[in-house]
């Protein structure tokens, strides 16, 4: 789950979401963000259960900055 989170985070960091080029519009961006936030919440809950609160806070902060 951590690998999935980090891969999606990397894709959002390196992705180009500008609508300047009409042939590059990502019409499923909302779905992707919903999946990303759901994975983030589940992963943060796992870290919270494992008493790794600093990692849980980091995971929660990443989707908020997107």
N, C-alpha and C positions, 0 to 999 in steps of 0.2 A: 504494500500500500504506500509505503514511503517512496519507493521508486516511481510509482505512478504519479504521486503528488509532485515530486521533483521534476519529472518529465513534463507534466502539464505546466508547471510553473515556468520551466525553461522555454516552452513553446510560447507562452504568453509574453515572456520577456523579450524574446527574439523576433516575435511576429510583428508584421506591419499591418496595422488595422486602419490605416488611413483610407478614406474613400476617394482619394484623388484619382486613382485608376479604377474605372468602372468594372473592368474585367477581373479585379482582385477583391471584390466585396465578399466578405464571409457572412453568408446569410444564416449560418448556424452558430454564430458567436454566442448568442444567448444560451443555447443548449449547452455549449461547451463550458460556459461560465457556471451554469447550474451544476453540471457534473463536477467541475473543479471545486466549487464551494461545498458540495455534499461530501466529496472526498476529504476536504480540509476539515470539516466538522467531525467526521468519523475518526480521522487521524488524531485530531486534537483531543478527542475523548479517550482514545487509547493511551496517549501520552499522559493525560490527566490521571487515568486509572493506574498507570505505572509510576505515578508520583514524579514525573518529569515535567514540572510546571513551566520551566523556561522554554522548553521545546514546544509545549502546547501553546504558549503565548506567541511564539514565533510563527507557528502554523496559522494561528488565528489572525495574526497581523497581516500576513501576505495577501489573502484575498481582499482585505479591506483597502489595501493600497492599490489594487488594480482598478 
